[in-house]
């Protein structure tokens, strides 16, 4: 919203109100191209299915990234969980349309990417079942495709499903199974409600009473019933496992079951009547109907948790030790085993290569391979498929006589990183932060190529949490990075290592904070981990950290409590992170324990040094003007929406005090509450009409040089989901895409590019990143700021002004009379030349305005060094005041002219912006809105639009805070 472009009587509100937008400007989706940022793999591929018929499809499922189909010709994967393939009711956010009673705000959409199980119809390769869900207290979703994943229909199975349970609870084989000779019979083993059976091709379901639900594990999500398998060699026979109960067998196509053993399975595989079961801690057992169970552990290794059995030869089995430490092969059904190695290449381990995704080889990702599924290709016995925690590997030389097979990464086309932040800096550099592998620094030219290395802060397992840059030193970047593994749950990991730090060259090279020990990754104070870190606009040594941590953490082998939600929240540093001091912030409330939630509650002012803003869950904005040491609430009369579980607070680049807020998606099921903005440092907020369910916001290069930054918002606008862009400060919104890349996944981060107008980056909750560009866009690279972090504040003499295209005035703001302040105006008659060197310029000193206390020609050169017009400003009001200084337009100024205003402001903290304007018979406005400099002469220009008509008045508008007292000098207006 442009205050000047809406109406002459501009309004500043002390409380949240809404304003009506003109209209959505255009649907630009046909002119935009979206592509995935190629990082490669990045997530847990928890299962893989290969159809038994020759030429049949290969599918893999992921814990948070959806469902993929393999294309052998292109050696790449294609995401199937896209909007065009899904029933409209499934991706709707309204409960009435979801088909299963799920609440709104997109929670259902995210759960579609948490795939619990998949199954292909053995007699029809075009039929695929997909079970997906994320929580136990609400039903999951069962989808069926009859065209190989091109489209899906919703089935009537409404039991809970959790595709992203804890590591060892998400990879227990497939819970779905289709009868090999009767496609109408389908089985599903649930986590909490036992076994379910369909006899009409998956449309309707009934629970099978003879199978128990299973005992609950000590911690985490239940395992319940699974895996479930049919025996293709014996039609009607099926097997399943029940957690902590045992193994069961059915001989009537799953209608009734009998227990055949007390052991349950991590993996359960069948070939020609022979059943193999394994579990970490138990080892491998083989079951033959005629003889029962027999332990067949490889070399006594009881940590095997995954098996691959040759569909054509039940005696040929590969066994995988958890983490990929050992791989074994047997050719006699487990009586004898061979440990596979690769000689010297991998120090006695099987060779894993990654030619297409180099960072996998250049980091430590192969020291532990999180096991998803291990499968022998039914059409090539020498081919082994291995789904794991960073993608997939495949061996083509796993022959009976090769004890040193090699595996190549085949995750091309799969982008499953959980995105947490993205930041582009001048010069074409872009930094992406992710869960599990910290992040990557790329350039415009390398977005389509997999990186060579991880982000320089760590090559280990870890998570990049948040990024920020210095407003006036945009090459200086700060990052919050930590290891998110929980040691008590994972048994002694070196978790919670903190590797946060800074980069002085746009994210290319990095240095740890001085408070972080690079050997032990310990940090001081101990609770500084996760959360958000920001940096002052003018001093790169001034940092503020809003950490978040769970209720406990491990240090030196001991559990350390964090002190609860009311413990110290914010820390500041004035020495570049070498030391940190707790801030005085009163009763600030934040979701301290939600350390894995992607949210943005802390920002630095992009222009004013040492000034920071923080949102809390009670809808308050806390502001610090002393480098983060002390904080006060500034919006008691204009609160933002409360709670803000995934809220985003952003500052508009180059605009002091310009803040934007979205409340994000709400996992509780309520709708998020739209888009808000403030132009006075968070004291007063306006709600932008038209937006609801607004998830994220970011900024990019302006459409025109010196214009207001392009604003990008992902959410629902006027009832329609999509990615929207405004180039006129939120007056109008263009649709760039409904679902970029077809993904209906949650957008967890969003930002524009400072060099390339229209370039936008999005991050997803399990599908990596996408970037969109207008077709034919040309980069206008900004000159990078110095790459060396300054020891003293860097002050830019003139903040970049704003140029805004002409626009028709919008309707008046919808606010109550009590909420609106009075706009102050003063008319001044002058001659065409305004140099103010004498007192004969005809200014009218009769200012009937309580904010303007005096107007005079000043001959005092002590302040400005020259004669000038002096306007004394004294806002004794208790509210923010808008002051318009009007000037009678001389006839020598015409449409198309450029008018320059030279000004001197004695004080600046109380003036949020200074903006020239023009009025004419065409009722058009054109303004360059700036944050005025203080203590020296500044210049701001005004382009008179051609369509202005007859010029009525020129003027300067000021937004004046309560209590401000100072003087504005004008030397020349010409």
LINWO-V196731 format. One record per residue. N is the residue number from 1. SS is DSSP state (A for helix, B for strand, O for the rest). PHI is phi in whole degrees, -180 to 180 (999 if undefined). OMEGA is omega in whole degrees, -180 to 180 (none if undefined). Layout:
((N	SS	PHI	OMEGA) (N	SS	PHI	OMEGA))
This chain:
((1	O	999	172) (2	O	-94	178) (3	A	-59	-176) (4	A	-75	-177) (5	A	-87	-178) (6	A	-94	179) (7	O	-164	-177) (8	O	-66	-180) (9	O	-83	-179) (10	O	-64	-173) (11	O	-128	171) (12	O	-112	-173) (13	B	-104	174) (14	O	-85	180) (15	O	-140	-178) (16	O	-63	173) (17	B	-140	179) (18	B	-116	174) (19	B	-132	-175) (20	O	-88	177) (21	O	-79	-179) (22	O	-69	180) (23	O	-176	169) (24	O	-74	-171) (25	O	-71	-173) (26	O	-166	170) (27	B	-97	-176) (28	O	-99	-172) (29	A	-61	179) (30	A	-72	-179) (31	A	-98	-178) (32	B	-111	176) (33	B	-118	177) (34	B	-112	179) (35	B	-135	174) (36	B	-75	169) (37	O	-75	-176) (38	O	-82	171) (39	O	-107	174) (40	O	102	177) (41	B	58	172) (42	O	97	-178) (43	O	-146	-174) (44	O	-82	170) (45	B	-90	-168) (46	B	-93	178) (47	B	-159	180) (48	B	-144	180) (49	B	-130	179) (50	B	-122	-178) (51	O	-70	-176) (52	O	-71	179) (53	O	-76	179) (54	O	-61	-179) (55	O	78	-179) (56	O	-72	-175) (57	O	-76	172) (58	B	-122	179) (59	B	-122	170) (60	B	-135	178) (61	B	-111	-180) (62	B	-129	-177) (63	O	-76	-180) (64	O	-136	-172) (65	O	-112	175) (66	O	91	-168) (67	B	-134	-177) (68	B	-127	173) (69	B	-120	-176) (70	B	-86	173) (71	B	-116	-175) (72	O	-67	-178) (73	O	-64	-180) (74	O	-97	-178) (75	O	50	-178) (76	B	-151	-180) (77	B	-107	178) (78	B	-125	178) (79	B	-69	180) (80	O	-100	-178) (81	O	-86	-178) (82	O	-124	-173) (83	A	-59	-176) (84	A	-67	-179) (85	A	-96	-172) (86	O	-96	174) (87	O	-61	-176) (88	A	-59	180) (89	A	-67	-179) (90	A	-71	-178) (91	A	-96	176) (92	O	-69	-180) (93	O	-94	180) (94	O	-83	-177) (95	A	-59	-177) (96	A	-64	-178) (97	A	-105	-172) (98	A	-80	177) (99	O	82	-179) (100	O	-140	176) (101	O	77	-180) (102	O	-71	178) (103	O	-73	-173) (104	O	-90	176) (105	O	66	175) (106	O	84	-180) (107	A	-59	180) (108	A	-62	-178) (109	A	-61	180) (110	A	-63	-177) (111	A	-67	178) (112	O	-64	-179) (113	O	-89	175) (114	O	-94	-171) (115	B	-83	-179) (116	B	-80	-177) (117	B	-164	174) (118	B	-135	176) (119	B	-154	175) (120	B	-104	175) (121	O	-67	-178) (122	O	-60	-178) (123	O	-96	180) (124	O	-148	-175) (125	O	-66	180) (126	O	-84	-175) (127	O	-98	-178) (128	B	-136	174) (129	B	-111	-180) (130	B	-136	176) (131	B	-108	-176) (132	B	-143	177) (133	O	175	-173) (134	B	-133	-175) (135	B	-138	-179) (136	O	-84	-175) (137	O	-90	176) (138	O	-142	-176) (139	O	-67	174) (140	O	-86	-176) (141	B	-130	174) (142	B	-111	180) (143	B	-115	177) (144	B	-132	175) (145	B	-118	176) (146	O	-113	180) (147	O	-133	175) (148	O	71	177) (149	O	93	177) (150	O	-75	177) (151	O	-150	-177) (152	O	-133	172) (153	B	-120	-179) (154	B	-88	177) (155	O	-98	-172) (156	O	-97	173) (157	O	-108	-172) (158	O	-124	174) (159	O	-92	179) (160	O	-63	177) (161	B	-138	-178) (162	B	-137	-178) (163	O	-78	-177) (164	O	-119	175) (165	O	-75	178) (166	O	-55	-171) (167	A	-44	-173) (168	A	-80	180) (169	A	-111	-178) (170	O	-112	-171) (171	O	-125	-178) (172	O	-86	179) (173	O	64	-178) (174	O	-95	177) (175	O	-88	177) (176	B	-92	176) (177	B	-150	178) (178	B	-109	179) (179	O	-55	-176) (180	O	-69	-178) (181	O	-120	-178) (182	O	-140	-173) (183	O	-65	180) (184	O	-75	-177) (185	O	-96	-180) (186	B	-133	179) (187	B	-117	174) (188	B	-142	176) (189	B	-93	-175) (190	O	-92	-179) (191	O	-78	-172) (192	O	-130	-174) (193	O	-129	172) (194	O	75	-178) (195	B	-96	179) (196	B	-122	-174) (197	B	-136	174) (198	B	-119	178) (199	O	-119	177) (200	O	-129	173) (201	O	75	175) (202	O	95	-179) (203	O	-73	-179) (204	O	-122	-171) (205	O	-139	175) (206	B	-139	-180) (207	B	-79	178) (208	B	-95	-171) (209	O	-71	-174) (210	O	-79	178) (211	O	-114	179) (212	O	-71	-179) (213	O	-77	-178) (214	O	96	179) (215	O	-80	180) (216	O	-81	176) (217	O	-72	180) (218	O	-59	-180) (219	O	-139	172) (220	O	84	-175) (221	O	-79	177) (222	O	-61	175) (223	O	-91	176) (224	O	69	-175) (225	B	-99	178) (226	B	151	5) (227	B	-74	177) (228	B	-129	-178) (229	B	-138	170) (230	B	-97	177) (231	O	-97	-176) (232	O	-64	-179) (233	O	-81	-179) (234	O	-136	-176) (235	O	-52	-180) (236	O	95	-179) (237	O	-93	-179) (238	B	-146	179) (239	B	-133	174) (240	B	-155	178) (241	B	-121	175) (242	B	-122	-173) (243	O	-56	178) (244	O	61	175) (245	O	-119	179) (246	B	148	-176) (247	B	-109	-176) (248	B	-132	-180) (249	B	-135	175) (250	B	-125	177) (251	O	-117	180) (252	O	-129	176) (253	O	62	174) (254	O	89	179) (255	O	-73	177) (256	O	-133	-175) (257	O	-140	175) (258	B	-131	179) (259	B	-78	-178) (260	B	-119	180) (261	B	-179	-177) (262	O	-96	-179) (263	O	-93	177) (264	O	-111	-164) (265	O	-124	158) (266	O	-79	180) (267	B	-143	-179) (268	B	-137	-173) (269	B	-131	-178) (270	B	-132	176) (271	B	-148	176) (272	O	50	175) (273	O	90	179) (274	B	-92	-177) (275	B	-113	175) (276	B	-119	180) (277	B	-128	175) (278	B	-143	175) (279	B	-158	177) (280	O	-58	-177) (281	O	100	178) (282	O	-102	-175) (283	B	97	-175) (284	B	-111	173) (285	B	-129	179) (286	B	-116	180) (287	B	-122	171) (288	B	-120	-176) (289	O	-53	-177) (290	O	-81	-173) (291	O	-126	178) (292	B	87	-172) (293	B	-94	176) (294	B	-147	177) (295	B	-73	-178) (296	O	-135	-177) (297	O	-67	175) (298	A	-76	177) (299	A	52	179) (300	A	73	-178) (301	O	-78	-178) (302	O	-96	180) (303	O	-102	176) (304	B	-68	-179) (305	B	-132	177) (306	B	-155	-176) (307	B	-131	170) (308	B	-125	-177) (309	B	-114	-179) (310	B	-66	180) (311	O	-62	-179) (312	O	-96	-176) (313	B	-145	-175) (314	B	-66	178) (315	B	-90	-179) (316	B	-100	-172) (317	B	-137	169) (318	B	-112	-179) (319	B	-124	-175) (320	B	-121	174) (321	B	-73	-179) (322	O	-50	-178) (323	B	83	178) (324	O	75	-178) (325	O	-64	180) (326	O	-134	171) (327	B	-125	-177) (328	B	-120	176) (329	B	-136	172) (330	B	-126	178) (331	O	-115	-179) (332	O	-129	175) (333	O	77	176) (334	O	104	178) (335	O	-67	175) (336	O	-134	-178) (337	O	-133	174) (338	B	-120	176) (339	B	-83	-177) (340	O	-87	179) (341	O	-138	179) (342	O	-130	-180) (343	O	77	-172) (344	O	-88	-172) (345	O	-60	-177) (346	O	-117	177) (347	O	54	176) (348	O	89	180) (349	O	-111	176) (350	O	-63	-175) (351	B	-81	174) (352	B	-119	-178) (353	B	-115	179) (354	O	-145	-176) (355	O	-80	-178) (356	O	-82	-178) (357	O	-127	-170) (358	O	-62	-176) (359	A	-62	177) (360	A	-65	177) (361	A	-82	-173) (362	A	-86	176) (363	O	-108	-179) (364	O	-111	-174) (365	A	-65	-178) (366	A	-90	177) (367	A	-74	175) (368	O	-147	-179) (369	B	-105	-178) (370	O	-66	-169) (371	B	-79	173) (372	B	-103	179) (373	B	-152	-177) (374	B	-126	-171) (375	B	-138	169) (376	B	-87	180) (377	O	-64	-178) (378	O	-67	-178) (379	O	-109	-180) (380	O	-153	-175) (381	O	-64	178) (382	O	-87	-177) (383	O	-107	178) (384	B	-114	175) (385	B	-103	-177) (386	B	-131	176) (387	B	-91	-176) (388	B	-149	-168) (389	O	-73	178) (390	O	-123	179) (391	B	136	-180) (392	B	-139	172) (393	B	-126	178) (394	B	-145	175) (395	B	-110	176) (396	O	-110	-178) (397	O	-128	179) (398	O	-87	-180) (399	O	-84	-176) (400	O	-68	-177) (401	O	-107	180) (402	O	-109	-179) (403	O	-88	-179) (404	O	-134	180) (405	O	-70	177) (406	B	-119	-180) (407	B	-120	178) (408	B	-112	177) (409	B	-68	179) (410	O	-130	180) (411	O	-93	-180) (412	O	-59	-178) (413	O	91	-180) (414	O	-100	178) (415	B	-126	-173) (416	O	-117	177) (417	O	-63	168) (418	B	-86	-175) (419	B	-82	178) (420	B	-119	178) (421	B	-165	175) (422	B	-146	-179) (423	B	-147	176) (424	B	-103	179) (425	B	-120	180) (426	O	-56	-177) (427	O	102	174) (428	O	85	177) (429	B	-96	-179) (430	B	-135	179) (431	B	-109	180) (432	B	-117	175) (433	B	-106	-176) (434	B	-141	171) (435	O	-79	172) (436	O	79	-179) (437	B	-132	172) (438	B	65	-178) (439	B	162	-175) (440	B	-148	175) (441	B	-108	-177) (442	B	-127	174) (443	B	-126	177) (444	A	-55	-174) (445	A	-81	-174) (446	A	-115	-178) (447	O	-66	-178) (448	O	-98	179) (449	O	-124	179) (450	O	-66	-177) (451	O	-69	175) (452	O	-82	-174) (453	O	-142	171) (454	O	-75	178) (455	O	-59	-171) (456	O	-63	-179) (457	O	-72	179) (458	O	-167	173) (459	O	-104	-176) (460	O	-96	173) (461	O	-70	-179) (462	B	-177	-176) (463	B	-134	171) (464	B	-82	-173) (465	B	-97	-173) (466	B	-154	178) (467	B	-123	173) (468	B	-157	178) (469	B	-128	177) (470	B	-79	-173) (471	O	-56	-179) (472	O	-103	175) (473	B	-134	-167) (474	B	-66	175) (475	B	-80	-180) (476	B	-90	-175) (477	B	-125	177) (478	B	-122	-176) (479	B	-137	172) (480	B	-99	-176) (481	B	-136	179) (482	B	-156	175) (483	O	-89	-173) (484	O	-94	178) (485	O	-73	-179) (486	O	-102	-174) (487	A	-55	-178) (488	A	-63	-180) (489	A	-86	-175) (490	A	-111	169) (491	O	68	169) (492	O	92	173) (493	O	-60	175) (494	O	-84	-174) (495	O	-73	176) (496	O	65	169) (497	O	-68	-179) (498	B	-106	179) (499	O	-127	178) (500	O	-71	-180) (501	B	-178	-172) (502	B	-133	174) (503	B	-132	178) (504	O	-103	-177) (505	O	-131	175) (506	O	75	176) (507	O	96	-178) (508	O	-79	177) (509	O	-124	-170) (510	O	-136	174) (511	B	-133	176) (512	B	-69	171) (513	O	-58	177) (514	O	-63	-180) (515	O	-86	-180) (516	B	-105	177) (517	O	-83	-175) (518	O	-68	179) (519	O	-87	-178) (520	O	-96	-176) (521	O	60	175) (522	O	-79	-179) (523	B	-134	-179) (524	O	-131	-8) (525	O	-64	-171) (526	O	-65	-176) (527	O	-87	177) (528	O	-82	179) (529	O	-157	-179) (530	O	58	177) (531	O	72	-172) (532	B	-124	175) (533	B	-126	177) (534	B	-130	-174) (535	B	-133	-179) (536	O	-60	179) (537	O	-67	-172) (538	O	-119	-176) (539	O	-138	-176) (540	O	-73	174) (541	O	-91	-180) (542	O	-97	-176) (543	B	-120	175) (544	B	-130	-175) (545	B	-125	171) (546	B	-108	-176) (547	O	-78	172) (548	O	-139	180) (549	O	-148	-179) (550	O	-75	-177) (551	O	-70	179) (552	B	-156	171) (553	B	-155	-176) (554	B	-107	172) (555	B	-144	-179) (556	O	57	176) (557	O	77	-178) (558	B	-118	176) (559	B	-79	-179) (560	B	-115	178) (561	B	-72	-178) (562	O	-94	176) (563	O	97	176) (564	O	94	-174) (565	O	-67	-177) (566	O	-98	178) (567	O	-73	180) (568	O	-55	-173) (569	O	-107	-172) (570	B	-123	177) (571	B	-125	177) (572	B	-129	178) (573	B	-138	175) (574	O	-117	180) (575	O	-126	175) (576	O	73	178) (577	O	94	176) (578	O	-71	178) (579	O	-147	-175) (580	O	-134	-180) (581	B	-122	177) (582	B	-67	-179) (583	O	-90	173) (584	B	-92	-173) (585	O	-131	173) (586	O	66	-173) (587	O	-99	177) (588	O	-55	-178) (589	O	-118	180) (590	O	-146	177) (591	O	-76	-172) (592	O	-62	-174) (593	O	-85	-180) (594	O	-85	-172) (595	O	-73	-180) (596	O	-97	-179) (597	O	-86	177) (598	O	-86	178) (599	O	-147	-180) (600	B	-134	-179) (601	O	-113	-173) (602	B	-129	175) (603	B	-142	172) (604	B	-98	173) (605	O	-62	-174) (606	O	-77	-178) (607	O	-128	-174) (608	O	-84	-179) (609	O	-67	176) (610	O	73	-178) (611	O	-113	-175) (612	B	-138	-179) (613	B	-130	178) (614	B	-142	175) (615	B	-93	173) (616	O	-122	-171) (617	O	-70	175) (618	O	-98	175) (619	O	82	-178) (620	O	-98	173) (621	B	-111	175) (622	B	-96	-179) (623	B	-127	173) (624	B	-120	176) (625	O	-115	-178) (626	O	-124	174) (627	O	70	177) (628	O	93	-177) (629	O	-76	-179) (630	B	-130	-174) (631	O	-138	176) (632	B	-138	177) (633	B	-80	-177) (634	O	-115	-176) (635	O	-123	-180) (636	O	-62	-179) (637	O	-94	-176) (638	O	-141	-175) (639	O	-72	175) (640	O	-87	175) (641	O	-55	-178) (642	O	-87	175) (643	O	81	175) (644	O	55	-177) (645	O	-61	176) (646	O	-128	-176) (647	O	-65	176) (648	B	-134	173) (649	B	-110	-179) (650	B	-127	174) (651	B	-113	-179) (652	O	-73	-178) (653	O	-55	175) (654	O	76	-177) (655	O	-126	-179) (656	O	-61	175) (657	O	77	180) (658	O	-89	-176) (659	B	-119	178) (660	B	-133	-174) (661	B	-143	167) (662	B	-129	-176) (663	O	-88	174) (664	O	76	177) (665	O	-81	-175) (666	O	-116	-176) (667	O	-65	180) (668	O	-73	176) (669	O	109	177) (670	O	-81	179) (671	O	-74	172) (672	O	-70	-162) (673	O	-109	168) (674	O	92	-173) (675	B	-120	-179) (676	B	-130	176) (677	B	-143	175) (678	B	-136	176) (679	O	-115	-178) (680	O	-128	175) (681	O	70	174) (682	O	91	-179) (683	O	-73	-178) (684	O	-131	-174) (685	O	-128	172) (686	B	-114	176) (687	B	-95	179) (688	B	-81	-179) (689	O	-66	174) (690	O	103	-176) (691	B	-98	169) (692	B	-145	-179) (693	B	47	-175) (694	B	-89	-171) (695	B	-100	-176) (696	B	-157	-179) (697	B	-145	176) (698	B	-154	-175) (699	B	-132	178) (700	B	-142	-177) (701	O	-58	179) (702	O	-68	179) (703	O	-65	178) (704	O	-122	177) (705	O	-55	179) (706	O	69	178) (707	B	-81	177) (708	O	-70	-178) (709	O	-55	173) (710	B	-64	-179) (711	B	-108	179) (712	B	-115	-180) (713	B	-135	172) (714	B	-109	180) (715	B	169	-179) (716	B	-105	-179) (717	B	-120	-177) (718	O	50	175) (719	O	85	-176) (720	B	-122	177) (721	B	-70	174) (722	B	164	173) (723	B	-100	-175) (724	B	-120	179) (725	B	-136	173) (726	B	-121	177) (727	O	-110	-178) (728	O	-129	173) (729	O	60	171) (730	O	78	174) (731	O	-75	180) (732	O	-132	-175) (733	O	-133	177) (734	B	-101	175) (735	B	-83	179) (736	B	-96	178) (737	B	-168	174) (738	O	-75	175) (739	O	-134	179) (740	A	-54	-176) (741	A	62	-178) (742	A	79	-175) (743	O	-80	175) (744	O	-104	179) (745	O	-66	177) (746	O	-65	172) (747	B	-86	-176) (748	B	-100	178) (749	B	-156	-174) (750	B	-159	177) (751	B	-163	175) (752	B	-99	-178) (753	O	-114	-178) (754	O	-77	-177) (755	O	-102	-170) (756	O	-112	180) (757	O	-61	179) (758	O	92	179) (759	O	-70	-179) (760	B	-137	180) (761	B	-118	177) (762	B	-125	174) (763	B	-119	-175) (764	B	-118	-179) (765	B	-85	179) (766	O	138	179) (767	O	-131	175) (768	O	64	-175) (769	B	-127	171) (770	B	-127	173) (771	B	-133	-179) (772	B	-119	-177) (773	B	-142	172) (774	B	-62	179) (775	O	-63	-179) (776	O	82	-179) (777	O	-68	180) (778	O	-121	179) (779	O	-75	174) (780	O	-117	-171) (781	O	-68	175) (782	O	-77	178) (783	O	-68	-177) (784	O	-62	174) (785	O	-72	179) (786	O	-53	-175) (787	O	-82	-179) (788	O	-95	-179) (789	O	-67	-179) (790	O	-75	177) (791	O	-81	179) (792	O	-121	-178) (793	O	-58	175) (794	O	-105	-178) (795	O	-107	175) (796	O	-90	-170) (797	O	-64	-178) (798	O	-135	175) (799	O	-60	-176) (800	O	-64	179) (801	O	-75	-177) (802	O	-113	172) (803	B	-117	-176) (804	O	-123	-180) (805	O	-68	-180) (806	O	-60	179) (807	O	-149	176) (808	O	-68	-179) (809	O	-65	178) (810	O	-80	176) (811	O	-60	-179) (812	O	-62	180) (813	O	-63	179) (814	B	-88	-180) (815	O	-137	178) (816	O	-77	179) (817	O	-63	-179) (818	O	-71	-177) (819	O	-81	-173) (820	B	-83	172) (821	O	-95	-180) (822	O	-89	178) (823	B	-87	-178) (824	B	-96	179) (825	B	-133	177) (826	B	-141	-179) (827	B	-96	-179) (828	B	-133	178) (829	O	-95	-176) (830	O	-139	173) (831	O	-92	-174) (832	O	-57	-177) (833	O	-97	-175) (834	B	-117	177) (835	O	-103	174) (836	O	55	178) (837	O	-81	176) (838	O	-130	-180) (839	O	-99	-176) (840	O	-106	-175) (841	O	-85	173) (842	O	82	178) (843	O	-72	179) (844	O	-91	-177) (845	O	-88	-177) (846	O	-84	-177) (847	O	-90	179) (848	O	-91	-173) (849	O	-154	-178) (850	O	-67	179) (851	O	-85	178) (852	B	-92	-174) (853	B	-88	-179) (854	B	-165	173) (855	B	-134	-178) (856	B	-159	171) (857	B	-80	-175) (858	B	-98	175) (859	O	-96	-177) (860	O	-83	-179) (861	A	-88	-176) (862	A	-64	-178) (863	A	-90	-171) (864	A	-102	-180) (865	O	86	-180) (866	O	-159	172) (867	O	-64	-179) (868	B	-166	172) (869	B	-80	-178) (870	B	-115	177) (871	B	-114	179) (872	B	-85	-177) (873	B	-120	180) (874	B	-145	-179) (875	O	-90	178) (876	O	-88	179) (877	O	-71	177) (878	O	-95	-177) (879	O	-125	172) (880	O	-69	-178) (881	B	-118	175) (882	B	-103	-177) (883	B	-115	176) (884	B	-110	175) (885	B	-97	-176) (886	B	-97	-180) (887	B	-129	177) (888	B	-64	-174) (889	O	-76	174) (890	O	-75	-178) (891	O	-71	-177) (892	O	-77	178) (893	O	-94	-175) (894	O	-125	172) (895	O	-54	-178) (896	O	94	178) (897	O	-73	172) (898	B	-113	180) (899	B	-105	-180) (900	B	-110	175) (901	B	-110	173) (902	B	-104	-174) (903	B	-137	173) (904	B	-137	179) (905	B	-115	-176) (906	O	-76	179) (907	O	-133	-175) (908	O	-127	-174) (909	O	-64	-177) (910	O	-94	178) (911	B	-108	-177) (912	B	-77	170) (913	B	-159	175) (914	B	-123	-174) (915	B	-146	172) (916	B	-76	179) (917	B	-150	178) (918	B	-141	176) (919	B	-119	177) (920	B	-152	-178) (921	O	-68	176) (922	O	-80	-180) (923	O	50	177) (924	O	-108	-179) (925	O	-127	175) (926	O	-148	-174) (927	O	-139	170) (928	O	-107	-177) (929	B	-90	-178) (930	B	-131	168) (931	O	-92	-168) (932	O	-65	173) (933	O	-77	-180) (934	O	-127	173) (935	O	83	174) (936	O	-161	-177) (937	O	-70	174) (938	B	-126	-179) (939	B	-131	173) (940	B	-135	-176) (941	B	-105	-180) (942	B	-133	177) (943	B	-87	180) (944	O	-80	-177) (945	O	-68	-178) (946	A	-64	-175) (947	A	-88	-176) (948	A	-68	-175) (949	O	81	177) (950	O	-71	-175) (951	B	-75	178) (952	B	-98	-177) (953	B	-149	164) (954	B	-101	177) (955	B	-173	175) (956	B	-128	178) (957	B	-110	177) (958	B	-124	169) (959	B	-106	-170) (960	B	-114	180) (961	O	-78	177) (962	O	-59	176) (963	O	84	-178) (964	O	-70	177) (965	B	-141	-180) (966	B	-173	-177) (967	B	-138	175) (968	B	-112	177) (969	B	-106	173) (970	B	-118	-179) (971	B	-97	-177) (972	B	-153	169) (973	B	-129	-172) (974	O	-145	none))
